[in-house]
Amino acid sequence: MTALKLGFHMSHSGVLFSIEVTAVYFAVRDYWRGFFAAACGSAIFSLLRLYTHSSEVTVVAFYQTTFKNRAFYPEELFIFALMGLFCGITGAIFIWIHRQLVLFLRRNSFMKIIFQRNWIVYPIVICAFYATLTHPIGFGRYITGEVVFSRTLKDFFMNCTWSADPSRFEACAGSVAVRWSADESIFAELTVFVIGFYFLSIVASTLPVPAGIFMPVFVIGAGMGRLFGEIVAHQFPDGLRGDRQMLVYPGIYAVVGASSFCGAVTHTVSVAVIAFELTGQLLHILPVMIAVIIANITCSSFQPSFFDSIIKIKHLPYLPDIPKSTSEVHTIRAEQIMVTNVRFLSKKSTYRELQDLLICMPRLRAFPVVDDPETRILLGSVSRATLLQLLDAQVGEATRRAEAAKRAKVEREQQAIAQVSRWATRLRWRSCRIAANQ
């Protein structure tokens, strides 16, 4: 949580995001620790930034925006809701494609050989392909390959319109328009950027390297929102009502798109708080919340979150969510589904009891282990396979044969000792008779 907070210079939203992502496993006792670590990290980050960039103000937001207080009409809320629906669907497709790609890489015989023998080959090939595709001289000029993601996000959040005529006051600076036009129109380049990085992010997330998914999906969502905003601004150059009192600001659409797409992929609502802290403004709270909630509901109806999908792919143990389709499961008590006649093992259990337990419970995969049959304090559990191995090692056929051979050997040794003892007794008896006769 502190790393996420320091990455974007956020004070509290990173903690909220980490809690929401790990809601099932999060320890409440770490709540204050997270905020304390975030506050300390924020202070140190500000001091270090002041030392390295003394000319910059260190208390502003990371992607500070300058939208007007009245930046959208109520009629635009319907467009923001459609953006949330679109981001929810594309987020579900993003998760599904990622899972299918990972499963293909695991099941394909050729890829298995590569991962088992030379796993480093796959990252090298993907990195070379990514670098070649995004090179500014080639295809990269259509997706602003020369600009890093941090600069791209600043362009998306700019309070101007790329597609506007340069003579109009709402038009962006010439450098921004040139950067996002290249040889094609701004709409074509934004479309290529979104589609290109949509699939490149999926492929890059399969690499066996520690990397996050938050920043890629946040930028992709911002690109989607910017494309939506530029289209609306192009169709309504004088504002949605045509009175030029309030124009369409594509930057707000970019903020809404980034929040909704990231919220859809991660199944979180705290992304909205992250967007507010990143931009330093709250005027877009209503469209952001509407789009994030709709995107979250839409994506969760089709796919699990990106993190839950990875858990399922790796077959890690987790607590599944209660189905939302019916309320009957919320009224079920533990005593209605729990097993009352529990068979268990204790420290005093014998191998005979263990054998009877395995025979009586053939379907049980694990057995509880308690301290004492009376107190029944749970110590842990042991799998059926482990108990079978233990039983076979202690009283199995091979063990019984070894024990029988050992006992036979001991018996033969005892018989030999007894025979030698009888011979010695006879020898002493004869010696005594000879001595008596003399």
N, C-alpha and C positions, 0 to 999 in steps of 0.2 A: 504494500500500500504506500509506503514511503517512497519507493522508487517511482511509482506512477505519479505521485504528487510532485517529486522533484523534476520529473521529465517535462512537466508543463507548468511548473511554478504555481501549483494549486495548494491551498491550505487545508481544505476539509473534504472536497469532493472525492479525492483519491481514497480516503478512508471509507466513505460511504460506498464507493464502487466496489472496493475489496470485500466489504461486509455483504453487499448484495450478491456478488458472484459466489461467495462461499457461505451462503446463508445457512445451508444445512450443517456445515462443519464449524462455523465461526464460533469461537469462544467469547462469550459476552465479557469475561473478565479482561480481555485484551482491548476492549473498546477505548478506554481512556489512554492506554499505552499507544494505540494507533494515532490518536490525536496529538499526544505529547510528542511522539517521534516526528509527526508531520510538521508540527510547529517548530521544533528544533531544526529540522531539515530546511524549512522555509527561511529561517533566520540566517543559517549558515550560507544557504544559496544566495541570499540577497547580499550578504557581506562579501562573498567571493566575487559575485558579479560586479559589485561596486569597485572592487580592487582591480579587476581585469578590464572593466569597461566603465571607467570613472565618469565619462561624459554622458552615459545613459541613465535615465531614471529607472530605479530598481523596484518601484512599488506599483507600477502599472501592470496590467494583465499581459500575458505572454502574447496573445493575438488581439491586442486592444482594437476595438471597433469604435466608429464615430457615427453611428446611426442617429437620426433625429428622434425626438421623443414620440412623434407620430409617424411611424414608418410603414404602416400597412392599414388597409381598409378592412372592416369586418368581413367584406365579401371574399377577401383573400384567404380566410380561414378554411373555406371549402377546398381551395387549392392545396393548402398545407395538409389537410386531411388526406387528400389524394396522394400527396407525396409520402405521407406515412404509410398508406396502403401499399404503394409501389415499393418503398424501401423494405417493408415487411416481407413482401413476396420475393424480392431479389435477395434479401438476407437469408430466407429459407433455402433458396436455390444455391446460394453461396455455401451454406453448411452442407447441403446434400452433395454437391459436387466435390467438396473437400473430402468428405467421408468416403465417397466412391473412389476417389483417386488414391487415398491412403490404402483402402482395401485392395485395390488393383495392384499397387506396389508390393503389398504383402503376399498376395496370392500368385502373382505372376512368377513362373519358374525362372525366367531370365533375370528378373529383378532380384529374386531371392539369391541367386548366385552372386550378383554384384554386391548386395548388402552383406553377404556372409564372408566373401573373400576380400573385396576392395570397396568398402562402404564409402570411402572418400571420393570415389569416381562420380557418384551421383551429385553431391554438392558442387563439385568442380564443373560438371557439365551444365547444371542449372545456372550457376553463377556466370559462366561464359555466355550462355544463351541470353540471360537477362541483360548483361552488359552490352552485348552486341545489339540486342533489340532496342535498347534505350539510348544508344549512342546518338549524340546530337546530329552527326553528319548523315546518318541513315534514317531509319524509321523513327528514331527518337525525336526528330524535329517536329513530328506531328503530336507528340505527347510530352513536349517540353522536357526532354531528357536531360538538358543541361541544368535544370532547376531541381534542387532537393525538395523533399516533402515539406519541410518547414517553411520554405519560401512559397511553395505552391499553396499551402493553406492560407498564407497571408494574402495572396492574390485572390483566392476564392472569397475571402471575407471583406474585400475592399468595398468601400461605400461609393461605388460608381458602376456604370454599365459598360461592359466591353463592346457590345453590339451597337451602341448609340453612335450617331454621327459625331465626328470629332469637333464640329462646331457647337454642339450642344453642351451645356454646362455640366450635365450628369455623365458625360463621357469620361473614360479613364485616360490616364496619361499615355502618351504614344508608345513608351517602352512596353507597357503591359499589353496593349492591343497588338503590338508586333509580336511579342512573345507567344501569344495565344492565337495567332492567326496563321503564321507560316505561309504555306502555299494554298491553304484552304480557308474556309470561313471559320469563325469562332465556334459555331454550332457543331461543325464537323470535327474540329479538333477536340472539343470537349467530349463529344461522343466517343471518339477514338481513345481519348485518355481514360474515360470511365471504363469502357469495355476492356481495353488493354490491361490496365492495372487491376481490374476485377479478376481476370484469370491469372495474371502474373502473381498476384497476392496469394491466390489459392495454391499455385505451384510452389511458391517460396515458403509457404507455411508447412509444407511437407518435408522440408530439409531437416536433417538431424542436428540442428543447432538451437541453442536457447534463444528464442525470439518471441515477441509478443504479437498479438493480432489487433490490438486496440488502435494503434496509429494508422496502419493501412486501411482498415475499414472506416476510420474517421475521415481520412482524406478522400476515399472513394465516395463516401456519402456526401461530403462537401462538394465534390465534382458533380454528383447527380443534382444536388440542390442548386448549384450555380447554373447548370444547364436548364433546369426548370425555370429559374428566375430570368435567365437571358431570353428564353422563349416567350415568357409572359411579358417581359419588358419590350420585346420586339413587336409583339402583337398589340400592346397597349402603350405606345410611346408617350402618351400624354396622361398616363395613369389609368387605373382600372375604371374610373368614372369619366375620364376624358376631360377633366377640368384643370389639369396640371397643378392642382393644389397639393397633391401627394402622388409622387411618381412610384413606380415599382423599383424596389431595391433588391437586385439579385443577391447581394451579400447576405441579407436575412434568409433568403431561400437556401443559401449555402450552409448557414448555421443550422437551420432546421434539418436539412438533408444529412449533415454530418451526425447530428444527434440521433435522428431516427434510424439511420442505417446501422450505426454503431450499437444503438439500443436494441435493434432487432437481432443482430448477430450474437450479442452477449446476453440478451434477455434481461436487460437492466434498465431502470428508469433514472438512476442516479447520473446517467450520462448527460441528462439535461442540466444538472448542477455543474458538471464539468464544463459544459458549453458556456454557462453563465460566467464561471470563473475565468475561462480562457478569453472570452471577449470583453469582460469587465462591464457588461450591460445587462439589464434585466427587462428591457422593454419588449423583447421577443419571448418572454416567458410563456405567454398563452399559445402561440403557434408551435413553439418547441414542445411543450407538454402534450398538446393535442397530437402532434405527429409521432412523438416517441411512444405514447400509449397505444395508438393505433398500430404502429409498426411492431411493437412488442406483442400485442395480442395476435396480430396476423401471423407473425413468424412462429410464435409458440404453438399455434394451432396446427402447424405442419411439421416443424422440426424442433428438436431440443436445442439448447444453446450450444454455441461453438465449444465451450469447455466441457459440457456434459457429453457432447458427441465424441470428444477425444477420450473421455472416461470410458464410454461404451466401446470404442474401438480397442482400447487397451485392456478391456475386461477388468477394470478396477472395481472394487466393491463400493457401492454408494447406496444412499437411501432414495428411492424413487419418489417423485411427486405424487400427491393424491390426485386422482382424476378430477377435472373441473366440470365434467359433463353432468354429474349427479351429486346430490347432497346426501345420499344414503350412506356413503362411505364415511362421512363425517360423524355419524351417530353410532358407528360400530365400536364396541368396547374391546379391550384386549382379551377379556375373559371369554369372548365369543369365538375367538380364533386361536387362542393359546392351547397348547398341549398340556393337559393337567397331569396325566399319568407319565411323569417324566422318569426315565431310567438314567441313572448317573453312575459315575465311578468316584471312588474316594481313595484316600491314602491307604485304607485298610482292605481294599478289594483284592481278592485272590484271582488267580488265573482261571479257576473254575467259574467264578462269577463273571469274569470278562468273557469267557467263551459262551456262557448262557446269555449274556447281554447281546453279543453279536448275532446269536441264533434267533433270539426273540425279536430283535429290531433289524430286519434285513434291509430296510429302505433308508434308515437314518445314516446320513453321511458323516455326522460329527456327534460326539457325546460330551456332555458337560462333566467337568471334574470339580468336585467339592472337597472341602477340608475334612469334613466329618459327616457321617450319615445322619447325625442328630442335628447339628447346627446348619448343615447344608450351605456353607459360605462358598460362593462360586470362586474358584481359582482360575478357571479358563476352560478351554475345550480342546479335544483331541480328535483328529479325523479317524474315520473308519479304516482307511488304508494303513495308517500308522499303527493302530491297534492290531490289525491282522498281521503286519510285519513283526510286531512285538510278540504276538502269540505264537507265530510260526517259529520265531527265533528261540523262544523259551520252551515250548512244549510241542513243536512241530514234529513231523515224521523224521526228519534228519536229526533233530535234537534227541528224539527218543531212541533212535538207532545208536547215536553216539553214547547216550547214557547207558543203553543196554550193553554196548561193547565195553564201556568202562566198568560196569558192574561185573561182566563176565571175566574181564581181565583181573579185577580185584579178587573175584572168587577163585580163579585159577591160582593166583598168587597165594591166597590163603590155603588152598589145598596143597600147594607145593610146600608151604611152610609147615603145614600139619604133617605131611609125609616125611619131611626132613626131621621133624620133631620125633615122630615114631621111630625112625631109623636110629636117631641118637639115643632114644630111650632103650631100644633093644641092644644097642652097642654097649651102653653102660651096664645093662643087666647081665650080658654075657661076660663083661669084664669082671663084674662082681663074683659070678659063679666060678670063673677061672681062679680068681684070687682066693676064694673060699676052699677050693679043692687043693690048692697048694699048701 
